[in-house]
């Protein structure tokens, strides 16, 4: 039901100009090429570059401080407040900016479960941006489009810049959400991921009021309907590890956990593709074809993607619809998870490649959300940095951490889910000395955790964090399972472990009202 029209009127905005409404994939590709926004690669994917911004701009993200939400937002460095007057002035200028422009509009949904589905609209200056959201969000049927009424609108205007002094913001870049106006404004950045993550943040605010646990995780399901969740920040392996040929993909990044089971927020995948190879990640490799979008990926003289080239950024990305993954669950809804995996890319090389967590340890590590920011996922990050991101998703959580932690704890206990901590980071030393964990071994450990192979093996308790490490794991050399045995200098390992443990303890001091049994489930070394 694609069309070109002259005007659209909504409760809060009116658009007039050449408006392309719900164009098909082929039409959007044609538009992007004719407007010279992107080029076509040899595998059929559309390739675009994003200029200055090749990752998210978390310091430029705001929530409008409106009366209806002010008391429920966890205000601070993550959720910065923007006063309503400033927002309304910016919004008015954005609407003036859009007048008589050629725009691309996508109507669709966030949330595969109809009970919790959010109808959305995305307004774009660029055809390639509109193709991105078309592939990333849930695409409606023609029948659904006839009755579609957007509850939230994302307006992405990369070429509109705000005035930091006049608008009382940090820079010329802005990502601002108004829950009263039900609109998100993204200005001054071409990075497409901001559109996806803005709706994720909206869902993270709305769903807890309905008793739904929103999660920054990927999910898949086996032939026995056994569901696995993979928590972790960008670059820790959620997309890679959940795209398993032996299991069906539910989704690669954002989910909700209801009283009935889990559901995907999206209709597509947004995979990091630096170092992508057909041998190691065949499903992702094959998903990149006509209709997919490559972001900041270099091409050779034959327009073949060079996934090893990080000239533009380490944060090269591929966006494609979830049905490009063979056997993906459509609609993306399934039952309760049997196994939960917390993925962390430990730049210290201290954490075991896999360890089993008690419920108390699970809650401790979920609240801690330890990982390393990997190069390119945020502006200014050029090598891994140790960081703690509450609930493995702090940049996208508008409410206080305890809201999400309590929901997860209730779900784990009620459904008896087993929880494992998986280190996809470094082994044998810290970043720069040790080596990145072998993906083949990580896959084998994840498979063993999911299929129950680790249920009856012996475990040993490591000294620094009190984590239970399996002494054996199918298809994995036993000598890599305990991190101490992979270091050439044991004393250096112990000192590094003590350093990391202290960072955990220091980070955890920010949490109040946490039960003593959870607080004491952290590292032993101080």
C-alpha angles and dihedrals in degrees: 000000000000119000145158115237139170104231146016124190123198134168093270107022145030123209123201126175136058101337120186106202120199098335118190123253092258092049092050092049090050091049093048092050096045091049089048092236093132144355134237119250126215091259092054098255121135110242121206135170125216102207119213096003114061095159141025122301102220094171089061096052119110142176117210108245098233125165095243094059106021096097095050100049122097094228119202142086092329099042103038118188122238115192115240094238093057091046094051091051091050091046091051091051091048090053090050089048091054095052113120092356125137104249139180119220130195124192117194146111144278111212127044093216106084091212092064100026120138116209108219141182125205121198117199139185090204130059091214091056089052090050088051094055091041088059098038102047128054112282115222126223119246088257092053090049091058091062099029114134113176115228093186129031127201114202111194113191109165093175094053114090127194124223108244095204098042095039095042095234134126102252146347089281121083138180107179131168125198113195092190095050089036092223138122121206118201113185137168099019132088094196105123095205091075090072093053095046095046091062090045088057090049092052090047089059099043104042103059089064086063094049092256121137109223111208138194093219145106122237140199138173134218132221090269090056090253108155125210127193124206115201121190146113125265113303098020094106107264095135095038097048096042092052092081119159089214094055137047118250117235094178142320107228124002130042145157127222113212134173087271100047140275132322135186120245092208144051097216147035131250106199129184105235106186105132092007114167134181090230098054101032107023096160094054091042092054093044091064102089140105109340096027123107125226114201121205093342115148120232128210125225090281091050091249112150114251102208092181093060112099095173093121097033144321085239097077111159143198122202120194138151116270092239087068085076108081112247096007113166109257117215088030098234128120144153134283118304121257095191132030122195123197108206120204131173098214108200090188092063090225107112119084118254087245134002135168117240131211116226090261092049089047091055091046094051093042091055091044095048093190120189140120123266104239124220116281101010089104132024113272097016106123101159134018116293125191110245143163117224111183113240089359089281113061095145089063103040114098095178128067116282095246091064091063096035093053091049092051093046091053092049094048093051096043095049098032094233117183115230128208132182112221123192111208090170131080133338131188093025143351125297108301093027108044127049132253112262113270107256093214091057092045090053090050092051092048090049091051092050092050099043094047098250090129094052097087104029124105119264133206125203114234117222108233103048102016090239122161109237122192111237091213136024128180114261093004125105107246093221092069096052095082111054093213092065092055095058119086091210113049093189091056090050092052092049092048091047090051090050092052092045090054090052090053092051093047092049093049093058088079091069119088129189094028114147116252093239090058095044091050091051090079130093118322096214118084 
